[in-house]
Amino acid sequence: MSKRKILVFSSYYLPGNNAGGPIRSLENIFNYISKEVEFYLVTLDKDHGSDVPYENIKPNSWIKVGMVNVFYLSESRPKINLIRKLINEINPETLYLNSLFSLNFSVLIFLSLYLIKTDNVRVVLAPRGELSKGALEQSKFRKFFFIALTRNFQMYKNLTWHASSRFECADIRREYGDMCNIHIASNLVNNIDALKFTPSSSIQKKGSIKLIFLSRISKKKNLDFAIESLSSLSGEVVFDIYGPFEDLPYVTYCKLIALKLPDNIKVTFKGDVQHSKVTELFRQYDLFYFPTKGENFGQAIWEALSSGCPVLISDQTPWEELRFYNAGWSLSLSEKKSFTILLQKIINKDIGYDLDRVGAHRYALKFGNTKKSLLDNEKLFFN
């Protein structure tokens, strides 16, 4: 029996690193669903924020990368003739778009389908957290206009939305209405190393703490909030910041805030880190501090937990059971002082606020790749 064929469009993929979680989400779908599906991915031949093509990769031709066939495009967007050619050659059952707002890899491709007249191709769109309230704050007038236009013209009425959680499902319904066809399938994770790992007890020393922030540095990730919340802490505080500089003016702003902190608080911008080193990096820190304005999943959160690193995050993510598993805390962004108070209690090692590396790891394993999440992802493509 021949496999079902899925044609995927995404601006970035491996060996890229700077686009963060969406790359991992796609990689894990390909790795865990490919027994039943043949995936074909069209993507750019360069990383997010880079003009330099990947080395040792032939563009504009199909290359097998792990479990997926990849077409690395040397131009900035797929042209309609190429889209028509690929659809005719592959004859996909489903076309999977990995952004709502990407002009070149979502909007123009979706519009091209009308010109090509491919009524037999099912379309699935994954907004990848772009409709969270925190994400919509960025370039909000442009996004408001786009949503209003596409909603009023019912542009997306016949497609299937891929929501990674009930929170993202609510975001989609808030912006596009209750009649949307939404399929909820949790993000899959690469839990092979986590299953082999046995975490140690807490490595934190009383009176000090080592914090890590790891993400693309943009306003949505809320790094300025994290830095400001440290200002009144007593004790020895190390806050190391890893990730590509997506928004340079914002990075400069965050660095200026860090310069105003007292001497007992050391903030260091460490730059980008290869994904293969992330797990070992998290194991060197006491706490992952990530007060994001919104995540549909949060690959970095799962990677921290699976490495035995507890987390302090905002309540704008699907990670609801942190306290039940002693895996960390999620707090409301409306109360910045509550983050500071909690951090001070952790530094002081007050009873009830000790960091539990075993609990963090246990929660990651519970959350990752359940039979239900695997089945939900299969149904996303088999419907």
N, C-alpha and C positions, 0 to 999 in steps of 0.2 A: 504494500500500500504506500503510495507516494505521500510525502509530507505536505502539510499545508504551508503555503508560502506567504510570508509577511514582509512588506516593504516598509522600511523605517527611515524617517528623516529626522536628523538631529544635527545641530550646528557643530557639536564637538563630540569626540570619542577618543579612545585610546589611540596612540600613546599620550594623548593630551592629559593634563593634570589640573589646569587652572580653572576649569569649569565646575570642579567639585562634585557634589553628590549626584547630579543627574547622570554623569558618566558611569558612576558605580551602579546606579539603579539600572541602567541599560545593560551593563556588563552582566549583572546578576540575572536579569531576565533571560539573556542569551544563554547563559551557562546552565540554568535550571529548567528551561522550557524547551530546549532545542531537540529533545528526543522526539517530540511530536511536530515540531515546526522548523522550517528552513527560513532563517532570517537573512534579509538583505538590507544593509544599512548604507545610506548616502550621507556623507558628512564632509566637513572641510578638511583640507590637508595640512592644517596648522592649528595650534592651540589657541585658546581664548586669550585675546589681548596681544597676540603675536602675529607678525607679518612673515615669519620665517617658516617655510614648509618643513614637515617632519623629515628627518634623515632616513635614507634607505627605504623609502616608500614610493612606489610608482603611482603617480596620480592618474585619475580618469580611467581606471581599469579595476576589475574586481580582484580583491586580495582576501584570502582566508585569514582572519584574525581570531584565534581561539575558536569559538563555536559559531561565528557569524561571518558572512561574506560582506566585505566593506568596499565601498566605492569612494575613494578620497578625491574630492572635487577641488581642482586648482582654482576655479573661479569663485566669486563671492556668493553665487547662488545657482541652484539648478535651473536651467532654462526649460521652457515648456517643451521643446523638441526632445530634450533628454528625458524629461518626465514621461512623455508619451512613449519613447523608445523603451525605457525601463519597464513600464507597465505592460507593454506588448510582449516583451521578452520574458519577463518573470511571471506574468499573469497572477498577481498576488490576490489572495482572498481578502486581505485587510491591509490598509495603509495606516501606519502608526506615526502620529506627529507628536513631538516632544517639546512643545511650547505653544502657548496661545499667542504671545506677542511678537515672536520672531518673524520679522517681515519676510526674510529670504527662505527660511526653512519651515514655515508654517502657513502664514497668510497667503503668500504667492502660490505655494504648492496647492493649497486648498482651492484657491480661485482657478488654478490651472485645470483642476478636475472637471470643472464645468465646461471649459473649452474643449477638453479632450473627450468629454461625454462618456465617462466611465461609470455608468450607473450601477454596474455589478460589483464595484469595489467598495467594501465597507470601510469607513473611516473611524479611527479611534484617536482621540486627542487627550494627551496628558499635560495639564497646565503646570505641573511640577512646582506647585506652591505659588504661582504667579498671581493667584486671586486672593491670597491671604491679605488681611487688612494692612499688615506691615509692608508687604510687597507693593500694594497699591499706593502707598504713600509716596513712593519714588516715581517721578515723572507722572504725577497723578492726573494732571489735566489731559495729557495725551492718552493715558489709559482710560480715563473716563469717557472721552470722545470715542475711542475705539470700541469700548464695551457698549455704549449707547447705540452706536451705528450698527454693529453686528447683531445686537439684540433686537433692535427695531426692525431690521430687515430679515430677521430669523435665519441668519446665515448658517448657524450651527444646529439647526433644529433636527436634522436627520443623522447626526453623528452620535457616537458613543463617547462619553467623557470617562476618562480613567482618573478616579480619585484614589489616593493612597490611604485615606482615612476618612472617618465620618466627619472630621473637621473640614477636610478639603471638600467633601461632598456638600457640606453646608455653605462653604464659600462659593461653590459653583452655583448652587440654587439661589443664593443671595443676589448674584449678579445676573444670572441668565434664566431664573424662574423655576418654578416647581415642575414644569413639564419636561425638563431635561432628562435624557436617558443616561443615567450615571451608573457605572460599574465600580464598586469599591474593591480594590485589590491592594493589600499592603505591600510596601516595597520589600523585595527579597534582599537578603544579605549573604555575604560570603563568610559563613560561620565555621569553616574547616579548622582554622587556627584556634578559634575561640573554644571549640570542642576539646582540643588537645591541651588547652592552657589551664593551669591551676594557680589562681592568684594567691599572693602572700597576704599577710595581715597588713594593716595600715603602716605606711612608712613615714607618716607625718610626725614631726617633733613638736612638742608643746611649746607655744610661743612663736611659732613660725608656720609658714605655709608656702607651698609652691603651686602656683596656678598656671594653667595653660589655656590659651585661646587659639583655636585652629579653625580657620575658615577663610573664604574670600573676604577681603576687607572692604565692606561697603556699608552704607547707612542702614540697610536692612538687618545686618548682623549685629548692630548696636554696640560696637566696641567702645565708643565714647561714654556710653552709660556705664559699662564695666569699669573703665578707668576712673571715672568720677566717683564711683561708689567706694573706691579704695582709700580715698583721701584722708579719712579720719581713723583709719585702722591703727591699732598699736601692735607691736610685735614686728618680726622680720617677715616681709612680704615680697615674694618674687613672682612677677607676672610676665611670662614669656608669650609672645604673640607670633603665631605662624600663619602664613597664608599669602597668596598673591595680592598685590595692590590693585584692586579693581577700580577704585575711585581715588585718584591721587589727591585731589583737594581735601577729601575726607580723611585720608591717611595723615596728611599734614596737620589737620585740625586735631586729630587724636594724639599726635606726637606733641603738639603744643600743650594739650591738657596734661599729658604725662610729665612734662617738664616742671609743672607746678606742684607735683606731689612732694611730700616730705621725704627726707633721706632714708627712712626705714622702709620705703616702698620702692622697689626697683622694677621698672617696666622696660622690657627689651623687645624690639622688633627684630625677629629672627629671620624673616623672609619666608620664601616658599619651601616646602618639604615634599619630597617624592612620596607617593602614596605607599610604596613598599616599606617605608620607614615609620609610618604613622603609628602602628601598633606598639612598636618598641618605644616610641617617643612618649605616648600616653602613659606607659608604665613607669616613667621617671617622675611623674607629677602626682600631687595629692588630690587635685580637683580640676575638672574641666569647667571653666567659667564661660558661659555662653548665653547671655541674656538677649537672644535673638528676638526680632519683632515678628517672626513667623516662619515656621517650617512645615511643609506638608509631611515630612518624615524626619529628616535630620540624620544623614549618614554618619556625620562626625559624632553625633551623640551616641549612636549605636557602637561606633568604633571605640569610643572612649570607654563605655560600659563593658564591652567585650574584652577590653584590655585590663579590666579591673580598676579603672579610674572612675570614681564617683563623679557626678555632675551637679552643677548649679546652673539651672536654665530658667527661662521665662515660661509662663504658662501658655505660650502660643505655639505649642507643639503637641503631637499626639502621645507624648510620654507621660501618662497620668498616674502610674503606679510606683513612682520612684520611692516614696516614703514607705509604702507597704513592703518593698523589697530591701529597704535600707540602702538604696542605690544612689540617693541624692535628693535634690529638692527642685521644685518648680514654683516660682513665685510670680506675683503680678508685677508688671512693669510700672503700674501706677504708684507703687510704693518702693521707690529707690532705697529708702532708709532700711527697709526690711532685708535687702540684700547685704547691706553693710553690717547690720546687727547679727545676721546669721554667720557671716564670714568671721566676725570677731569671736563668736561663740565657738566656731570650729577651731580658730587659732588658740583659744584658751582651753580647748578640749573639755568644754563643759559636758556634764553627763547628758547623754541623749543627742549629742552633736558630733560624736566620733565618726570618722570616715570609714566606711565598710567596703573594702575592695571585693570581698567575697560576694556581698549582696549585689554590687554593681554587675559583676560577671554573671551571677545567677539570673538577674533580670534580663540581661542581653540575650542569654540563651533561651529564656522563656519567650521573648518577643520575636526572635528570629525564626524564619523559615518553618513555620508550623505547617501541619498538613492542610489546614484551612487556607493559609496564605498561598501555598503552592497551587491548590485547587482553584482559588480565586483568580490567580494570574493565568492559569490555563484557560479558564472560562472566558477571560478577557479576550483571548484570541480565537477561541473555538466557537464562540457564540454565532 
